[in-house]
Amino acid sequence: QVQLVESGGGLVQPGGSLRLSCAASRSIFSFDNMGWYRQAPGKERELVARIIMGGSTRYVDAVKGRFTISRDNAKNTVYLQMNSLKPEDTAVYYCNAVRVDATNVINDWGKGTLVTVSS
């Protein structure tokens, strides 16, 4: 069983920054890709950013140029640096890890960390 533990959420003013961390219980090289999702009140969970283990990254249009996903292989940790935060970024942010074998796509999730952007 894979454990993903998020941290770094909190209350920040509009225009501020936060860095989220996702620590995995196993080597992140065991995953095909990892990502950050978010879910705002009354809305569906959406993909925010994804990093493929080869190094390429993808972002939802709403966060391009403001958020950066990165990883530290030695620490088995993936980060989400969030700059120029807006009230509409308020959500619970979840870490996701995907493993693919010959017959299955396995998704593991963290429990989430709350980000609140408000003055």
TAZI-V905675 format. One record per residue. N is the residue number from 1. RES is the residue in three letters. PSI is psi in degrees with one decimal (999 if undefined). D_LAST is the distance of its C-alpha to the last C-alpha in Angstrom with 1 decimal. Layout:
N;RES;PSI;D_LAST, N;RES;PSI;D_LAST
This chain:
1;GLN;127.9;39.6, 2;VAL;134.8;36.7, 3;GLN;132.7;33.6, 4;LEU;123.9;30.3, 5;VAL;115.9;27.6, 6;GLU;152.1;24.0, 7;SER;166.2;21.7, 8;GLY;-4.7;18.6, 9;GLY;171.4;15.9, 10;GLY;-167.5;12.8, 11;LEU;130.9;9.1, 12;VAL;150.3;7.6, 13;GLN;154.9;5.0, 14;PRO;137.3;6.5, 15;GLY;-10.3;9.9, 16;GLY;-175.8;10.3, 17;SER;152.5;13.4, 18;LEU;153.2;14.9, 19;ARG;119.5;18.6, 20;LEU;146.0;20.1, 21;SER;146.5;23.7, 22;CYS;108.7;26.4, 23;ALA;126.5;29.5, 24;ALA;151.0;32.7, 25;SER;0.9;35.7, 26;ARG;170.7;38.1, 27;SER;132.6;38.5, 28;ILE;-12.0;36.2, 29;PHE;-15.1;39.3, 30;SER;-7.8;40.5, 31;PHE;148.7;37.9, 32;ASP;-37.7;38.3, 33;ASN;161.4;34.7, 34;MET;153.4;31.3, 35;GLY;171.2;28.0, 36;TRP;130.7;24.4, 37;TYR;163.8;23.6, 38;ARG;153.8;20.5, 39;GLN;114.9;20.4, 40;ALA;158.5;17.6, 41;PRO;128.7;18.3, 42;GLY;5.3;21.3, 43;LYS;163.3;22.0, 44;GLU;156.3;24.6, 45;ARG;135.1;24.3, 46;GLU;149.7;24.3, 47;LEU;133.5;25.4, 48;VAL;-50.2;23.0, 49;ALA;151.7;25.3, 50;ARG;144.0;28.8, 51;ILE;125.0;31.1, 52;ILE;146.7;34.8, 53;MET;-15.8;36.9, 54;GLY;-13.3;38.7, 55;GLY;-18.2;35.6, 56;SER;154.9;34.4, 57;THR;155.9;30.9, 58;ARG;145.9;29.4, 59;TYR;149.3;26.0, 60;VAL;147.6;24.7, 61;ASP;-35.1;24.2, 62;ALA;-19.5;20.5, 63;VAL;-2.3;19.9, 64;LYS;133.2;22.9, 65;GLY;-10.7;22.3, 66;ARG;-36.2;18.9, 67;PHE;147.8;20.1, 68;THR;126.6;23.3, 69;ILE;139.2;25.4, 70;SER;173.8;28.0, 71;ARG;154.9;30.3, 72;ASP;102.8;32.2, 73;ASN;-37.9;35.6, 74;ALA;-30.0;36.7, 75;LYS;0.3;33.8, 76;ASN;44.3;33.9, 77;THR;139.3;30.2, 78;VAL;140.7;28.1, 79;TYR;156.8;24.7, 80;LEU;105.7;21.8, 81;GLN;122.0;20.0, 82;MET;115.8;16.8, 83;ASN;164.5;15.6, 84;SER;48.8;13.4, 85;LEU;145.6;11.3, 86;LYS;156.9;10.2, 87;PRO;-32.4;8.7, 88;GLU;-4.9;12.5, 89;ASP;-6.3;13.2, 90;THR;124.5;12.0, 91;ALA;169.5;15.4, 92;VAL;127.3;18.0, 93;TYR;129.6;19.7, 94;TYR;139.2;23.5, 95;CYS;140.9;26.1, 96;ASN;140.3;29.3, 97;ALA;136.4;32.7, 98;VAL;128.7;35.7, 99;ARG;137.7;39.4, 100;VAL;125.6;42.1, 101;ASP;-163.8;45.8, 102;ALA;-28.2;48.9, 103;THR;-9.6;48.1, 104;ASN;150.4;44.5, 105;VAL;116.7;40.9, 106;ILE;122.3;39.1, 107;ASN;129.1;35.3, 108;ASP;145.0;33.7, 109;TRP;146.2;30.1, 110;GLY;178.7;27.8, 111;LYS;-11.7;26.0, 112;GLY;155.1;22.5, 113;THR;135.2;19.3, 114;LEU;130.0;16.0, 115;VAL;123.7;13.1, 116;THR;121.6;9.7, 117;VAL;109.7;7.1, 118;SER;149.0;3.8, 119;SER;999;0.0
